[in-house]
Amino acid sequence: MDIQIETHELSKWFGEVVALNNVSLQIPAGVIGLLGPNGAGKSTFIKLALGLYRPSRGKIRILGEKPRNNFHVLQKVGYCPEMDHFVEEISGYEFLYWLARYSGYDAKTARKQVERALERVSMIERMYDPITTYSKGMRQRIKVAQALLHDPQILFLDEPMNGLDPTAREELFELVISLGNEGKTIVFSSHVLHEVERVTDTVILIYNGRVLAFGKIREIRDLIKNHPRTIVIETLEPKKVYQILSVDENISTVNFDTQSLTIHTTDPNQTFKFINEIFLDGKVPIYSFRCADEDLQSVFQYLISTHIPRGL
């Protein structure tokens, strides 16, 4: 596994506020979702990775080196910040052009890199308009373009979907997936669960400065042994279905609706076996059945609930 970002007992505090606490990770190439609510520590982690913050304790390595004040490493890193920092009176093209020149590109190469980045975020038609005339979504696209300007190996996107209209969101989803397929490492930070699921199935779940889990969504879900799975069965005769299923000792709770039956089981494989037998028997019609909590929302909510102190 080609490790791109590595941390060991990484912590960052500001006075008495602990923003990141004892984080140890090995992040490979590919698209990684950094998921957590606002204030969870996502931006702090990214700024430590960029060398903008010095660790209070522990260490972080980008491509095997310390990032802080390391120009060699930072040349390979792109960053789309959550907040805007623009010179409002100039155009998007000028903003990117001078960033490219300050980074060391000559005039010809700078123009080429800027046009390439603007094309990738679909801003060619408005590139000469003043930034002050841009919508929030356009401003977000310019931030993504500046992160791509120097064709970085590692890309940090901090809440990149903020303010984007549906069309722009789809384009950015496709761009992130495409960049991942090109072999780039992308840390996609978001507090919106379905945004992360659109671009990757590998996530870092972070809450109150701690990493709750890191890995494939399904693998994380499978590690939660004591949390009953939710199965929804669509049927016109839910009580008859449950009467047959009642022999399954793994079922803990049941909820009835007019056309469905929701059960919680500690052994979904065994319960699915029973459901399949009912379905194949055909005496009681079952139209569909599915596991309703394999998604990231369910995993995240469960992990948060197990890490909140009792009494809060």
C-alpha positions as YAML, in Angstrom:
chain: A
units: angstrom
residues:
- id: 1
  name: MET
  ca: [0.00, 0.00, 0.00]
- id: 2
  name: ASP
  ca: [1.45, 3.34, -1.10]
- id: 3
  name: ILE
  ca: [1.06, 5.58, 1.98]
- id: 4
  name: GLN
  ca: [0.57, 9.25, 1.06]
- id: 5
  name: ILE
  ca: [-0.32, 10.74, 4.45]
- id: 6
  name: GLU
  ca: [0.70, 9.30, 7.80]
- id: 7
  name: THR
  ca: [0.03, 10.51, 11.33]
- id: 8
  name: HIS
  ca: [1.12, 9.14, 14.69]
- id: 9
  name: GLU
  ca: [-0.64, 10.24, 17.90]
- id: 10
  name: LEU
  ca: [-1.30, 13.59, 16.22]
- id: 11
  name: SER
  ca: [-2.91, 16.18, 18.50]
- id: 12
  name: LYS
  ca: [-3.62, 19.88, 18.26]
- id: 13
  name: TRP
  ca: [-5.01, 22.11, 20.95]
- id: 14
  name: PHE
  ca: [-5.68, 25.84, 21.23]
- id: 15
  name: GLY
  ca: [-5.43, 26.81, 24.89]
- id: 16
  name: GLU
  ca: [-7.84, 24.49, 26.67]
- id: 17
  name: VAL
  ca: [-9.68, 23.53, 23.47]
- id: 18
  name: VAL
  ca: [-8.60, 20.17, 22.01]
- id: 19
  name: ALA
  ca: [-9.22, 20.34, 18.26]
- id: 20
  name: LEU
  ca: [-7.58, 17.03, 17.36]
- id: 21
  name: ASN
  ca: [-6.78, 14.25, 19.78]
- id: 22
  name: ASN
  ca: [-4.32, 11.36, 19.35]
- id: 23
  name: VAL
  ca: [-4.95, 10.62, 15.66]
- id: 24
  name: SER
  ca: [-2.93, 7.80, 14.06]
- id: 25
  name: LEU
  ca: [-3.65, 7.09, 10.38]
- id: 26
  name: GLN
  ca: [-2.05, 5.74, 7.22]
- id: 27
  name: ILE
  ca: [-3.83, 7.16, 4.18]
- id: 28
  name: PRO
  ca: [-3.15, 5.54, 0.79]
- id: 29
  name: ALA
  ca: [-3.64, 7.00, -2.69]
- id: 30
  name: GLY
  ca: [-7.22, 7.45, -3.88]
- id: 31
  name: VAL
  ca: [-10.28, 9.41, -2.81]
- id: 32
  name: ILE
  ca: [-10.76, 9.49, 0.96]
- id: 33
  name: GLY
  ca: [-13.82, 11.02, 2.60]
- id: 34
  name: LEU
  ca: [-13.10, 13.05, 5.75]
- id: 35
  name: LEU
  ca: [-16.51, 13.06, 7.37]
- id: 36
  name: GLY
  ca: [-17.76, 14.74, 10.50]
- id: 37
  name: PRO
  ca: [-20.06, 17.49, 11.76]
- id: 38
  name: ASN
  ca: [-18.93, 21.11, 11.86]
- id: 39
  name: GLY
  ca: [-16.32, 21.53, 14.59]
- id: 40
  name: ALA
  ca: [-15.30, 17.86, 14.52]
- id: 41
  name: GLY
  ca: [-11.66, 18.62, 13.65]
- id: 42
  name: LYS
  ca: [-11.68, 18.19, 9.87]
- id: 43
  name: SER
  ca: [-10.22, 21.59, 9.01]
- id: 44
  name: THR
  ca: [-7.65, 21.31, 11.80]
- id: 45
  name: PHE
  ca: [-6.47, 17.99, 10.36]
- id: 46
  name: ILE
  ca: [-6.15, 19.52, 6.88]
- id: 47
  name: LYS
  ca: [-4.22, 22.56, 8.15]
- id: 48
  name: LEU
  ca: [-1.82, 20.31, 10.03]
- id: 49
  name: ALA
  ca: [-1.32, 18.34, 6.81]
- id: 50
  name: LEU
  ca: [-0.61, 21.59, 4.95]
- id: 51
  name: GLY
  ca: [1.89, 22.73, 7.55]
- id: 52
  name: LEU
  ca: [-0.27, 25.74, 8.44]
- id: 53
  name: TYR
  ca: [-0.46, 24.51, 12.04]
- id: 54
  name: ARG
  ca: [2.31, 22.99, 14.11]
- id: 55
  name: PRO
  ca: [1.27, 19.80, 15.96]
- id: 56
  name: SER
  ca: [0.88, 20.18, 19.70]
- id: 57
  name: ARG
  ca: [1.89, 16.54, 20.02]
- id: 58
  name: GLY
  ca: [2.65, 13.65, 17.68]
- id: 59
  name: LYS
  ca: [3.66, 13.86, 14.06]
- id: 60
  name: ILE
  ca: [2.32, 14.06, 10.53]
- id: 61
  name: ARG
  ca: [4.10, 13.14, 7.31]
- id: 62
  name: ILE
  ca: [3.10, 13.97, 3.74]
- id: 63
  name: LEU
  ca: [4.85, 11.74, 1.18]
- id: 64
  name: GLY
  ca: [7.17, 10.69, 3.98]
- id: 65
  name: GLU
  ca: [8.23, 14.24, 4.98]
- id: 66
  name: LYS
  ca: [7.18, 16.91, 7.45]
- id: 67
  name: PRO
  ca: [4.93, 19.40, 5.65]
- id: 68
  name: ARG
  ca: [5.60, 22.51, 7.72]
- id: 69
  name: ASN
  ca: [7.87, 24.97, 5.85]
- id: 70
  name: ASN
  ca: [8.70, 22.20, 3.38]
- id: 71
  name: PHE
  ca: [8.43, 23.74, -0.09]
- id: 72
  name: HIS
  ca: [9.41, 20.49, -1.79]
- id: 73
  name: VAL
  ca: [6.37, 18.72, -0.33]
- id: 74
  name: LEU
  ca: [3.95, 21.63, -0.61]
- id: 75
  name: GLN
  ca: [4.62, 21.87, -4.36]
- id: 76
  name: LYS
  ca: [2.83, 18.50, -4.62]
- id: 77
  name: VAL
  ca: [-0.18, 19.52, -2.56]
- id: 78
  name: GLY
  ca: [-3.32, 21.44, -3.57]
- id: 79
  name: TYR
  ca: [-5.81, 23.04, -1.19]
- id: 80
  name: CYS
  ca: [-9.36, 24.29, -1.64]
- id: 81
  name: PRO
  ca: [-10.19, 26.14, 1.60]
- id: 82
  name: GLU
  ca: [-13.65, 26.34, 3.08]
- id: 83
  name: MET
  ca: [-13.59, 30.15, 3.28]
- id: 84
  name: ASP
  ca: [-13.06, 32.63, 0.42]
- id: 85
  name: HIS
  ca: [-9.90, 34.71, 0.18]
- id: 86
  name: PHE
  ca: [-10.13, 36.69, -3.07]
- id: 87
  name: VAL
  ca: [-9.08, 40.01, -4.53]
- id: 88
  name: GLU
  ca: [-12.62, 40.94, -5.52]
- id: 89
  name: GLU
  ca: [-11.90, 43.53, -8.21]
- id: 90
  name: ILE
  ca: [-9.83, 41.31, -10.49]
- id: 91
  name: SER
  ca: [-11.11, 38.51, -12.71]
- id: 92
  name: GLY
  ca: [-10.94, 34.83, -11.91]
- id: 93
  name: TYR
  ca: [-8.36, 34.44, -14.67]
- id: 94
  name: GLU
  ca: [-6.14, 37.18, -13.24]
- id: 95
  name: PHE
  ca: [-6.41, 35.78, -9.74]
- id: 96
  name: LEU
  ca: [-5.22, 32.37, -10.89]
- id: 97
  name: TYR
  ca: [-2.63, 33.77, -13.30]
- id: 98
  name: TRP
  ca: [-0.81, 35.73, -10.63]
- id: 99
  name: LEU
  ca: [-0.96, 32.81, -8.21]
- id: 100
  name: ALA
  ca: [0.72, 30.75, -10.92]
- id: 101
  name: ARG
  ca: [3.36, 33.39, -11.53]
- id: 102
  name: TYR
  ca: [4.10, 33.75, -7.80]
- id: 103
  name: SER
  ca: [4.51, 29.96, -7.70]
- id: 104
  name: GLY
  ca: [7.33, 30.21, -10.24]
- id: 105
  name: TYR
  ca: [5.66, 29.57, -13.60]
- id: 106
  name: ASP
  ca: [6.74, 31.71, -16.56]
- id: 107
  name: ALA
  ca: [4.04, 33.73, -18.34]
- id: 108
  name: LYS
  ca: [3.35, 31.20, -21.10]
- id: 109
  name: THR
  ca: [3.16, 28.21, -18.78]
- id: 110
  name: ALA
  ca: [1.05, 30.16, -16.29]
- id: 111
  name: ARG
  ca: [-1.54, 30.97, -18.96]
- id: 112
  name: LYS
  ca: [-1.65, 27.32, -20.02]
- id: 113
  name: GLN
  ca: [-2.09, 26.05, -16.44]
- id: 114
  name: VAL
  ca: [-4.79, 28.61, -15.66]
- id: 115
  name: GLU
  ca: [-6.83, 27.81, -18.76]
- id: 116
  name: ARG
  ca: [-6.49, 24.09, -18.08]
- id: 117
  name: ALA
  ca: [-7.69, 24.49, -14.47]
- id: 118
  name: LEU
  ca: [-10.60, 26.76, -15.45]
- id: 119
  name: GLU
  ca: [-11.70, 24.33, -18.13]
- id: 120
  name: ARG
  ca: [-11.80, 21.49, -15.60]
- id: 121
  name: VAL
  ca: [-14.19, 23.47, -13.39]
- id: 122
  name: SER
  ca: [-16.29, 24.83, -16.31]
- id: 123
  name: MET
  ca: [-15.42, 28.51, -15.76]
- id: 124
  name: ILE
  ca: [-13.95, 29.40, -19.17]
- id: 125
  name: GLU
  ca: [-16.96, 31.51, -20.21]
- id: 126
  name: ARG
  ca: [-16.79, 33.72, -17.10]
- id: 127
  name: MET
  ca: [-13.04, 33.73, -16.49]
- id: 128
  name: TYR
  ca: [-12.52, 37.38, -17.47]
- id: 129
  name: ASP
  ca: [-15.40, 38.74, -15.34]
- id: 130
  name: PRO
  ca: [-14.57, 40.37, -11.97]
- id: 131
  name: ILE
  ca: [-14.77, 37.97, -9.03]
- id: 132
  name: THR
  ca: [-17.14, 40.36, -7.27]
- id: 133
  name: THR
  ca: [-19.78, 39.49, -9.92]
- id: 134
  name: TYR
  ca: [-19.52, 35.75, -9.32]
- id: 135
  name: SER
  ca: [-22.18, 33.72, -7.57]
- id: 136
  name: LYS
  ca: [-21.20, 31.67, -4.52]
- id: 137
  name: GLY
  ca: [-20.99, 28.59, -6.71]
- id: 138
  name: MET
  ca: [-18.67, 30.31, -9.20]
- id: 139
  name: ARG
  ca: [-16.43, 31.47, -6.38]
- id: 140
  name: GLN
  ca: [-16.27, 27.88, -5.18]
- id: 141
  name: ARG
  ca: [-15.22, 26.72, -8.64]
- id: 142
  name: ILE
  ca: [-12.40, 29.26, -8.70]
- id: 143
  name: LYS
  ca: [-11.16, 27.89, -5.37]
- id: 144
  name: VAL
  ca: [-11.15, 24.39, -6.78]
- id: 145
  name: ALA
  ca: [-9.34, 25.67, -9.89]
- id: 146
  name: GLN
  ca: [-6.57, 27.26, -7.82]
- id: 147
  name: ALA
  ca: [-6.14, 23.96, -5.96]
- id: 148
  name: LEU
  ca: [-5.66, 22.19, -9.32]
- id: 149
  name: LEU
  ca: [-3.46, 24.90, -10.83]
- id: 150
  name: HIS
  ca: [-0.13, 23.15, -10.38]
- id: 151
  name: ASP
  ca: [-1.44, 19.61, -10.98]
- id: 152
  name: PRO
  ca: [-0.83, 18.41, -7.39]
- id: 153
  name: GLN
  ca: [-0.34, 14.82, -6.34]
- id: 154
  name: ILE
  ca: [-2.41, 15.30, -3.17]
- id: 155
  name: LEU
  ca: [-5.52, 17.44, -3.05]
- id: 156
  name: PHE
  ca: [-7.35, 18.66, 0.05]
- id: 157
  name: LEU
  ca: [-10.92, 19.81, -0.58]
- id: 158
  name: ASP
  ca: [-12.49, 21.40, 2.50]
- id: 159
  name: GLU
  ca: [-16.30, 21.42, 2.11]
- id: 160
  name: PRO
  ca: [-15.98, 21.90, -1.69]
- id: 161
  name: MET
  ca: [-19.72, 21.56, -2.42]
- id: 162
  name: ASN
  ca: [-20.75, 24.65, -0.45]
- id: 163
  name: GLY
  ca: [-22.85, 26.98, -2.60]
- id: 164
  name: LEU
  ca: [-22.79, 24.89, -5.77]
- id: 165
  name: ASP
  ca: [-25.98, 24.51, -7.81]
- id: 166
  name: PRO
  ca: [-27.08, 20.96, -8.76]
- id: 167
  name: THR
  ca: [-25.35, 21.05, -12.15]
- id: 168
  name: ALA
  ca: [-22.08, 22.32, -10.68]
- id: 169
  name: ARG
  ca: [-22.27, 19.72, -7.91]
- id: 170
  name: GLU
  ca: [-22.57, 16.90, -10.45]
- id: 171
  name: GLU
  ca: [-19.64, 18.28, -12.42]
- id: 172
  name: LEU
  ca: [-17.49, 18.46, -9.29]
- id: 173
  name: PHE
  ca: [-18.47, 14.94, -8.24]
- id: 174
  name: GLU
  ca: [-17.35, 13.71, -11.66]
- id: 175
  name: LEU
  ca: [-14.14, 15.72, -11.44]
- id: 176
  name: VAL
  ca: [-13.21, 14.29, -8.03]
- id: 177
  name: ILE
  ca: [-13.86, 10.74, -9.23]
- id: 178
  name: SER
  ca: [-11.85, 11.41, -12.39]
- id: 179
  name: LEU
  ca: [-8.89, 12.81, -10.43]
- id: 180
  name: GLY
  ca: [-8.97, 9.77, -8.17]
- id: 181
  name: ASN
  ca: [-8.91, 7.50, -11.21]
- id: 182
  name: GLU
  ca: [-5.83, 9.39, -12.42]
- id: 183
  name: GLY
  ca: [-4.00, 8.23, -9.31]
- id: 184
  name: LYS
  ca: [-4.23, 11.37, -7.21]
- id: 185
  name: THR
  ca: [-4.87, 11.33, -3.48]
- id: 186
  name: ILE
  ca: [-7.91, 13.42, -2.60]
- id: 187
  name: VAL
  ca: [-9.04, 14.17, 0.94]
- id: 188
  name: PHE
  ca: [-12.68, 15.20, 0.48]
- id: 189
  name: SER
  ca: [-13.92, 16.90, 3.64]
- id: 190
  name: SER
  ca: [-17.65, 17.23, 4.24]
- id: 191
  name: HIS
  ca: [-20.32, 17.16, 6.94]
- id: 192
  name: VAL
  ca: [-22.89, 15.93, 4.40]
- id: 193
  name: LEU
  ca: [-23.03, 12.15, 4.31]
- id: 194
  name: HIS
  ca: [-24.38, 11.60, 0.82]
- id: 195
  name: GLU
  ca: [-21.73, 13.91, -0.68]
- id: 196
  name: VAL
  ca: [-18.99, 11.62, 0.57]
- id: 197
  name: GLU
  ca: [-20.81, 8.50, -0.60]
- id: 198
  name: ARG
  ca: [-20.99, 9.94, -4.12]
- id: 199
  name: VAL
  ca: [-17.21, 10.05, -4.53]
- id: 200
  name: THR
  ca: [-15.79, 7.23, -2.38]
- id: 201
  name: ASP
  ca: [-16.55, 4.24, -0.19]
- id: 202
  name: THR
  ca: [-13.47, 4.85, 1.97]
- id: 203
  name: VAL
  ca: [-13.98, 7.23, 4.87]
- id: 204
  name: ILE
  ca: [-12.41, 8.69, 7.96]
- id: 205
  name: LEU
  ca: [-15.16, 9.30, 10.51]
- id: 206
  name: ILE
  ca: [-14.14, 12.08, 12.90]
- id: 207
  name: TYR
  ca: [-16.02, 13.47, 15.88]
- id: 208
  name: ASN
  ca: [-14.91, 15.80, 18.70]
- id: 209
  name: GLY
  ca: [-11.33, 15.66, 17.46]
- id: 210
  name: ARG
  ca: [-11.14, 11.85, 17.54]
- id: 211
  name: VAL
  ca: [-11.15, 9.38, 14.68]
- id: 212
  name: LEU
  ca: [-14.03, 6.98, 15.28]
- id: 213
  name: ALA
  ca: [-13.28, 4.73, 12.31]
- id: 214
  name: PHE
  ca: [-11.30, 4.55, 9.07]
- id: 215
  name: GLY
  ca: [-11.90, 2.16, 6.18]
- id: 216
  name: LYS
  ca: [-14.54, 0.95, 3.73]
- id: 217
  name: ILE
  ca: [-18.06, 1.88, 4.76]
- id: 218
  name: ARG
  ca: [-19.27, -1.72, 4.67]
- id: 219
  name: GLU
  ca: [-16.22, -2.94, 6.60]
- id: 220
  name: ILE
  ca: [-16.80, -0.33, 9.29]
- id: 221
  name: ARG
  ca: [-20.43, -1.41, 9.51]
- id: 222
  name: ASP
  ca: [-19.41, -5.06, 9.83]
- id: 223
  name: LEU
  ca: [-17.16, -4.23, 12.79]
- id: 224
  name: ILE
  ca: [-20.14, -3.09, 14.84]
- id: 225
  name: LYS
  ca: [-21.05, -6.53, 16.15]
- id: 226
  name: ASN
  ca: [-23.39, -5.51, 18.93]
- id: 227
  name: HIS
  ca: [-25.52, -3.11, 16.91]
- id: 228
  name: PRO
  ca: [-28.62, -4.85, 15.47]
- id: 229
  name: ARG
  ca: [-29.10, -4.58, 11.72]
- id: 230
  name: THR
  ca: [-32.36, -3.15, 10.41]
- id: 231
  name: ILE
  ca: [-34.15, -5.17, 7.72]
- id: 232
  name: VAL
  ca: [-37.26, -3.88, 5.95]
- id: 233
  name: ILE
  ca: [-39.57, -6.44, 4.35]
- id: 234
  name: GLU
  ca: [-42.24, -5.24, 1.89]
- id: 235
  name: THR
  ca: [-45.35, -7.41, 2.16]
- id: 236
  name: LEU
  ca: [-49.13, -7.06, 2.33]
- id: 237
  name: GLU
  ca: [-49.21, -9.51, 5.23]
- id: 238
  name: PRO
  ca: [-46.52, -8.32, 7.66]
- id: 239
  name: LYS
  ca: [-47.97, -10.12, 10.71]
- id: 240
  name: LYS
  ca: [-48.02, -13.45, 8.93]
- id: 241
  name: VAL
  ca: [-44.42, -12.95, 7.83]
- id: 242
  name: TYR
  ca: [-43.35, -12.19, 11.38]
- id: 243
  name: GLN
  ca: [-45.26, -15.19, 12.70]
- id: 244
  name: ILE
  ca: [-43.03, -17.37, 10.52]
- id: 245
  name: LEU
  ca: [-39.89, -15.40, 11.39]
- id: 246
  name: SER
  ca: [-40.54, -15.55, 15.13]
- id: 247
  name: VAL
  ca: [-38.51, -18.77, 15.31]
- id: 248
  name: ASP
  ca: [-35.39, -16.67, 14.59]
- id: 249
  name: GLU
  ca: [-33.84, -15.96, 18.01]
- id: 250
  name: ASN
  ca: [-31.64, -13.21, 16.51]
- id: 251
  name: ILE
  ca: [-34.59, -10.86, 16.01]
- id: 252
  name: SER
  ca: [-34.73, -8.35, 18.86]
- id: 253
  name: THR
  ca: [-37.47, -5.83, 17.94]
- id: 254
  name: VAL
  ca: [-40.24, -5.62, 15.35]
- id: 255
  name: ASN
  ca: [-42.28, -2.73, 13.91]
- id: 256
  name: PHE
  ca: [-45.36, -3.22, 11.73]
- id: 257
  name: ASP
  ca: [-46.76, -1.04, 8.97]
- id: 258
  name: THR
  ca: [-49.68, -1.71, 6.63]
- id: 259
  name: GLN
  ca: [-47.40, -2.94, 3.83]
- id: 260
  name: SER
  ca: [-44.08, -3.58, 5.52]
- id: 261
  name: LEU
  ca: [-42.32, -5.16, 8.44]
- id: 262
  name: THR
  ca: [-39.18, -3.69, 10.03]
- id: 263
  name: ILE
  ca: [-37.06, -6.00, 12.17]
- id: 264
  name: HIS
  ca: [-33.78, -5.67, 14.03]
- id: 265
  name: THR
  ca: [-31.47, -8.65, 14.08]
- id: 266
  name: THR
  ca: [-28.09, -9.38, 15.58]
- id: 267
  name: ASP
  ca: [-27.31, -11.93, 12.85]
- id: 268
  name: PRO
  ca: [-28.47, -10.59, 9.46]
- id: 269
  name: ASN
  ca: [-27.08, -13.56, 7.52]
- id: 270
  name: GLN
  ca: [-29.20, -16.03, 9.46]
- id: 271
  name: THR
  ca: [-32.27, -13.79, 9.30]
- id: 272
  name: PHE
  ca: [-31.89, -13.31, 5.56]
- id: 273
  name: LYS
  ca: [-31.76, -17.08, 5.22]
- id: 274
  name: PHE
  ca: [-35.17, -17.34, 6.92]
- id: 275
  name: ILE
  ca: [-36.58, -14.56, 4.73]
- id: 276
  name: ASN
  ca: [-35.33, -16.29, 1.58]
- id: 277
  name: GLU
  ca: [-37.07, -19.48, 2.62]
- id: 278
  name: ILE
  ca: [-40.37, -17.61, 3.06]
- id: 279
  name: PHE
  ca: [-39.90, -15.89, -0.29]
- id: 280
  name: LEU
  ca: [-39.18, -19.16, -2.12]
- id: 281
  name: ASP
  ca: [-42.05, -20.97, -0.40]
- id: 282
  name: GLY
  ca: [-44.47, -18.42, -1.86]
- id: 283
  name: LYS
  ca: [-47.28, -19.02, 0.64]
- id: 284
  name: VAL
  ca: [-46.95, -15.50, 2.04]
- id: 285
  name: PRO
  ca: [-46.04, -12.96, -0.68]
- id: 286
  name: ILE
  ca: [-42.90, -10.90, -0.07]
- id: 287
  name: TYR
  ca: [-42.25, -8.19, -2.67]
- id: 288
  name: SER
  ca: [-38.83, -7.05, -1.51]
- id: 289
  name: PHE
  ca: [-36.49, -7.02, 1.46]
- id: 290
  name: ARG
  ca: [-33.39, -5.01, 2.17]
- id: 291
  name: CYS
  ca: [-30.93, -4.07, 4.87]
- id: 292
  name: ALA
  ca: [-31.87, -0.47, 5.69]
- id: 293
  name: ASP
  ca: [-28.83, 0.61, 7.68]
- id: 294
  name: GLU
  ca: [-25.83, -0.27, 5.51]
- id: 295
  name: ASP
  ca: [-25.49, 3.40, 4.56]
- id: 296
  name: LEU
  ca: [-23.00, 5.89, 5.95]
- id: 297
  name: GLN
  ca: [-25.69, 7.80, 7.86]
- id: 298
  name: SER
  ca: [-26.51, 4.80, 10.02]
- id: 299
  name: VAL
  ca: [-22.87, 3.93, 10.65]
- id: 300
  name: PHE
  ca: [-21.96, 7.46, 11.62]
- id: 301
  name: GLN
  ca: [-24.96, 8.01, 13.88]
- id: 302
  name: TYR
  ca: [-24.27, 4.75, 15.71]
- id: 303
  name: LEU
  ca: [-20.58, 5.52, 16.21]
- id: 304
  name: ILE
  ca: [-21.40, 9.00, 17.51]
- id: 305
  name: SER
  ca: [-23.96, 7.60, 19.95]
- id: 306
  name: THR
  ca: [-21.42, 5.18, 21.41]
- id: 307
  name: HIS
  ca: [-18.89, 8.00, 21.98]
- id: 308
  name: ILE
  ca: [-21.21, 10.51, 23.67]
- id: 309
  name: PRO
  ca: [-20.85, 10.35, 27.48]
- id: 310
  name: ARG
  ca: [-23.95, 9.16, 29.31]
- id: 311
  name: GLY
  ca: [-26.06, 11.93, 30.79]
- id: 312
  name: LEU
  ca: [-25.46, 14.41, 27.95]
...
